[in-house]
């Protein structure tokens, strides 16, 4: 099943769930005393396992701060990215705070809050590679993360073989080993890896690649929860908390 068909299938499930929904999920969150936030746990510096095998990162801090402003604890849940939307639709967690991009297809199945950061696609090749343009990638093998917007774009564009992976670190290892020729990925995590000396790659200078708004995702039909999260994000931005989190993990303001 391709991405768009999956989104349509999920939208049907979401509609069925919303029809049987009880009160707005904000009430359940406050009653439980916790806000559960899903992420992939494999998307540094947004969510990843540290040396103590604890999931940390930008999205984790955002989740914890939003939860605190709702007066509850944060419950961070890491799950495979290719099933993360299905998990939200089925009610396994309250939100996805895991760098999920806003698209019309996804909005068929889930609701989004206000944007909490911006990102975009980039194409990376090893330093020293002679590849310099999209035309150069014709017939080559390109890596993309399974279920992410980069995979959808790469599959839709065509002209190359797309090989999918569970995480960006895994893709970068494959690129280093020469098993793929390039990777299509969100620019921020790869550029952070380059700055930290963890990746010997460069971004191709290509104009017009997709740009994304990143937001918190919730089940459909929970306007009170969405409004509460929106207010928390607005307040975090206004009082400087957001900037501190952004500079801590990214080294810059990614608003």
C-alpha positions in Angstrom: 0.0 0.0 0.0 1.4 3.4 -1.0 1.6 6.4 1.3 -1.5 8.2 0.1 -3.6 5.0 0.2 -2.4 4.4 3.7 -3.4 7.9 4.8 -6.9 7.4 3.3 -7.2 4.1 5.1 -6.2 5.7 8.3 -8.7 8.5 7.8 -11.5 6.0 7.7 -10.3 4.5 11.0 -10.0 7.9 12.5 -13.5 8.8 11.5 -14.8 5.6 13.1 -12.9 6.3 16.3 -14.1 9.9 16.5 -17.7 8.8 16.1 -17.3 6.6 19.2 -15.2 9.1 21.1 -16.1 10.2 24.6 -14.9 13.5 26.0 -12.0 15.5 24.6 -8.7 13.8 25.3 -7.5 16.7 27.3 -9.9 15.6 30.1 -8.4 12.1 30.0 -4.8 13.5 30.0 -5.5 15.5 33.2 -7.3 12.6 34.8 -4.4 10.3 34.2 -1.9 12.9 35.2 0.3 12.4 32.2 0.6 13.3 28.5 2.0 10.5 26.3 4.1 11.7 23.4 5.3 9.3 20.7 8.6 9.6 18.7 10.8 7.3 16.7 13.7 7.3 19.2 16.0 7.1 16.1 16.1 10.7 14.9 19.0 12.6 16.5 19.1 15.3 17.8 15.3 15.2 18.1 14.9 11.8 19.7 17.6 9.2 20.3 19.0 6.9 23.0 21.9 8.4 25.0 24.7 6.5 26.7 22.4 5.4 29.5 19.9 4.1 26.8 17.4 6.8 27.8 15.5 8.6 25.0 16.5 12.2 24.9 16.5 15.1 22.4 14.7 18.2 21.2 11.3 16.6 20.8 11.6 14.9 24.2 12.3 18.3 25.9 9.3 19.8 24.0 7.1 17.0 25.2 8.2 17.4 28.8 7.7 21.2 28.7 4.2 21.0 27.2 3.2 18.4 29.7 4.4 20.6 32.6 2.4 23.5 31.3 -0.7 21.2 31.2 0.0 20.3 34.8 0.9 16.7 34.1 3.9 14.4 33.7 5.4 13.5 30.3 5.3 9.9 29.2 7.7 9.5 26.2 7.0 6.5 24.0 9.4 5.5 21.2 8.0 3.4 18.4 8.8 2.5 14.8 8.1 5.5 12.5 6.3 3.6 9.8 3.5 2.7 12.3 3.5 5.9 14.4 0.4 7.4 12.9 -1.6 4.2 13.1 -0.7 4.1 16.8 -2.0 7.6 17.4 -5.2 6.8 15.5 -5.8 3.7 17.6 -5.3 5.6 20.8 -2.0 4.1 22.0 -0.7 7.6 22.9 -2.1 11.1 23.2 0.2 12.8 20.8 3.1 12.5 18.4 5.8 14.9 19.3 8.3 13.4 17.0 9.1 15.8 14.2 6.1 14.9 12.1 5.5 17.1 9.1 2.1 18.6 8.3 0.6 17.4 5.1 -2.9 17.3 3.6 -2.7 13.5 3.4 -1.9 13.1 7.1 -4.5 15.7 8.0 -7.1 13.2 6.7 -6.3 10.9 9.6 -5.0 13.2 12.4 -5.1 16.8 13.6 -2.2 19.1 14.0 -1.4 21.9 16.4 0.4 25.1 15.5 3.9 24.7 14.0 6.7 24.3 16.5 9.6 24.2 14.1 10.4 24.3 10.4 12.5 21.9 8.3 13.2 20.9 4.8 14.5 18.1 2.6 18.1 18.0 1.4 20.1 15.5 -0.6 23.4 14.5 0.8 26.3 12.7 -0.8 29.8 11.8 0.5 32.4 14.5 0.5 34.5 14.0 -2.7 31.5 12.6 -4.6 31.2 13.8 -8.2 27.5 13.9 -8.0 26.3 17.5 -8.1 22.7 17.7 -9.4 19.4 15.8 -9.6 20.3 14.8 -13.1 23.5 13.2 -11.8 21.4 11.0 -9.6 19.5 9.4 -12.5 19.8 5.6 -12.3 21.5 5.8 -8.9 20.4 4.3 -5.5 19.0 6.8 -3.0 18.4 6.2 0.6 15.3 7.5 2.5 13.8 6.9 5.9 10.7 4.6 5.7 7.5 6.5 6.2 9.0 9.9 6.3 8.2 12.7 3.8 11.6 12.3 2.2 10.6 8.8 1.1 7.4 10.0 -0.4 9.1 12.7 -2.3 11.9 10.4 -3.5 9.3 7.7 -4.6 7.1 10.3 -6.4 10.0 11.9 -8.2 11.4 8.7 -9.6 14.4 8.3 -11.9 16.4 6.4 -9.3 16.2 3.4 -7.0 14.9 4.2 -3.5 16.2 2.0 -0.6 14.4 2.6 2.7 15.9 2.5 6.2 14.6 2.8 9.8 16.8 5.8 10.8 19.1 8.5 9.5 22.2 7.1 11.3 21.6 3.8 9.6 21.4 5.5 6.2 24.5 7.5 6.8 26.4 4.3 7.6 25.1 2.7 4.3 26.2 5.9 2.4 29.7 5.7 4.0 30.0 2.0 3.0 29.1 2.8 -0.6 25.9 0.8 -0.6 23.9 3.8 -1.7 24.9 6.9 -3.7 22.9 9.6 -1.8 20.4 10.1 0.9 17.2 12.2 0.9 16.6 13.4 4.5 15.5 16.3 6.7 18.3 18.8 6.6 18.6 19.7 10.3 19.6 16.3 11.8 22.1 15.6 9.1 23.7 19.0 9.3 24.0 18.6 13.1 25.7 15.3 12.5 28.1 17.0 10.1 28.9 19.8 12.6 29.6 17.2 15.3 31.9 15.3 13.0 29.6 12.3 12.9 29.0 12.4 9.1 31.4 13.1 6.3 28.9 14.3 3.8 27.8 17.4 1.9 24.4 18.8 0.8 23.9 19.2 -2.9 23.0 22.8 -3.9 19.5 22.2 -5.3 16.8 24.8 -5.2 13.1 24.1 -4.8 13.3 21.0 -2.5 10.2 20.6 -0.2 10.0 22.6 3.0 7.9 21.4 5.9 6.0 22.7 8.9 6.5 20.5 12.0 3.7 20.2 14.5 2.3 18.1 17.3 -0.2 15.5 16.1 -3.3 14.4 18.0 -6.3 12.2 17.3 -9.0 13.9 15.4 -11.8 15.5 17.3 -9.9 16.9 20.3 -10.0 20.7 20.0 -9.5 21.3 23.7 -6.3 19.3 23.7 -5.1 21.0 20.6 -5.9 24.5 22.0 -4.1 23.7 25.3 -1.0 22.5 23.4 -1.1 25.6 21.1 -1.2 27.8 24.2 1.8 25.9 25.7 3.8 26.3 22.5 3.0 30.1 22.3 4.0 30.6 26.0 7.2 28.7 25.5 8.1 30.9 22.6 7.2 34.1 24.4 9.1 33.4 27.6 12.3 32.1 26.0 12.0 28.4 27.0 11.6 27.3 23.4 14.8 29.1 22.3 16.8 27.5 25.1 15.7 24.0 24.0 16.4 24.8 20.4 19.9 26.1 21.1 20.6 23.2 23.5 20.0 20.5 20.8 20.3 22.2 17.5 22.7 25.1 18.2 20.3 27.6 16.6 16.7 28.8 16.6 14.7 26.5 14.3 11.3 28.2 14.8 
